[in-house]
Amino acid sequence: MLSDEQITKYQELVKKRFNCEISREEALENGTKLLRLVELIYKPMTEAEYKMVQKRRKETGFVAKNK
């Protein structure tokens, strides 16, 4: 469940990004759906997976750029 502050912040983000105002109900529904999507697709990397990625980066010469 999103707090009142989070709903308001989501409304502000939508307004800023899309120049479109949405109701609190829409913000609650869309924000909740977004959080659920992140919960479903986000999976923390294991230490073994991290080591494999680092090894692959060394082999390919890939260097991540910090912004």
Steps between C-alpha positions, in 0.01 A plus 500: 500500500627846415500779757332836432846654455598234244176548307557876487861449389384261226249760380779760490727267303226427244428872465868584452577214260180486293348844568179323599314521828356180644260444787604356833312182409693465172827575676427237764402238243788570260757537777389173658522324164849641444618379840354155436677483163832584663440235767435240230797576276769611745721221620815578699819362351671219689870522580570226245311693230689817590835322467394358163407848375832641620688218325305561177579873519871429531490257208317744274684812618172666599544797733192652664496880495396684813276800441 
